[in-house]
C-alpha cells in the first residue's frame, strides 16, 4: 500500500511535465504567428502601434483558446 502511494507521487510530476510540453508543442503555431508579426513590425510592413499590437494579440489569444481549449496558455 505504501509503495503504491509512493509511486503515484513520483509519477505525478512526470505527468505534469508531459502536459506542459504537449501544451507548448500545440501552441507552437501561435508563437510563430506572434514572432512573424513582430518581425513584420520591425521590417516596417505593419504599422508600429500599441493599439494594433494589442488587437492582434487579443485576436490570436482568442484563436488559441478556441483551438486548444483547456490546453491553451493563459495570458493576463
C-alpha positions in Angstrom: 0.0 0.0 0.0 2.8 2.4 0.9 4.7 1.6 -2.3 1.7 2.4 -4.5 1.3 5.8 -2.9 5.0 6.5 -3.3 5.0 5.6 -7.0 2.0 7.9 -7.6 4.0 10.7 -6.0 6.8 10.0 -8.4 4.5 9.8 -11.5 2.6 13.0 -10.9 5.5 15.4 -11.6 6.3 13.5 -14.8 2.7 13.7 -16.0 2.6 17.5 -15.2 5.8 18.0 -17.2 4.4 15.9 -20.1 1.2 18.0 -20.2 3.3 21.2 -20.2 5.4 20.0 -23.0 2.5 18.9 -25.1 0.8 22.3 -24.5 4.0 24.1 -25.6 4.1 21.9 -28.7 0.4 22.6 -29.6 0.9 26.3 -29.1 3.9 26.5 -31.5 1.9 27.8 -34.5 0.6 30.6 -32.4 4.1 31.5 -31.1 5.3 31.5 -34.7 2.5 33.9 -35.7 3.5 36.2 -32.8 7.1 36.1 -34.0 6.1 36.8 -37.6 4.0 39.8 -36.5 6.9 41.2 -34.5 9.3 40.8 -37.5 6.8 42.4 -39.8 6.6 45.4 -37.5 10.4 45.7 -37.3 10.6 45.5 -41.1 8.0 48.2 -41.5 5.4 46.1 -43.2 2.9 46.5 -40.4 2.2 49.8 -38.6 4.1 50.2 -35.3 1.1 50.8 -33.0 0.3 49.7 -29.4 -3.4 49.5 -30.3 -2.8 47.3 -33.4 -0.4 45.1 -31.4 -3.0 44.7 -28.6 -5.7 43.9 -31.1 -3.5 41.3 -32.8 -2.6 39.7 -29.5 -6.3 39.6 -28.4 -7.4 38.0 -31.6 -4.6 35.5 -31.6 -5.2 34.6 -28.0 -8.9 34.1 -28.7 -8.0 31.8 -31.6 -5.6 29.9 -29.4 -8.3 29.5 -26.7 -10.8 28.3 -29.3 -8.4 25.9 -30.9 -6.7 24.4 -27.9 -9.3 24.8 -25.3 -8.0 23.9 -21.8 -4.6 23.2 -23.3 -4.2 26.9 -24.2 -1.9 29.1 -22.2 -3.4 32.0 -20.2 -2.1 35.5 -20.9 -3.0 38.1 -18.3 
